[in-house]
Amino acid sequence: MSTRPALRLEKVTPATVDAALGLRVHPHQERNVSPVSHSLAEAYAHGDAAWPRLIFDGDRLVGFLMAFLDLPWNPEKDPADRRSGLWRLNIAADGQGKGYGRFAVEAVRDELRRRGEQKLYVTWEPGEDGPGAFYERLGFRTTGELSGGQTVGVLDI
C-alpha cells in the first residue's frame, strides 16, 4: 500500500455513515459512478461478497471504495467464472489528484492478494470523461469484454 501514514481505510459504522452518505464526487463524474448510498444498499444486499470501506486522510473523509469478492461474473455463460475486484471508487471532489484513488486501488489489490486472488478486475464508463486513463496508468489492461456497457479492465496482482 501507499507509504502515506495518514491514509487509512475504515469500515462504515453508525458514527461515519452520515459522512459517507454526504461524500460527493466532481459533478462531471456523477454519471460515471453511483453515489455511496447506492453502493451501501448493494453491499447490504450482497453481504460478505461486498467489501465497502471509507478512505481517510488523517481525520478527513476523502473517499469511498467497495470491492467485490468472488462473485460469479456471468453465471449464464460460465457459473465457475468467479472474479474479485474494485466495484466502486468515489473520491471527494476536493480530493482529486492527491493520490487517494491510487491508494484505494492499492488497498483493494493488497486485500485481494491477502485472500489469495491473482487478478483484480474493475469496470469503468468509457469515454473522455471516464476514468479509463486513470486505471490504465495504474497498470490495468482492457480485457475486450463489456459489462453493462462498461469497459472491463484487469490487473495481475
Order of alpha helices (4+ residues) and beta strands (2+ residues): beta-alpha-alpha-beta-beta-beta-alpha-beta-alpha-beta-beta
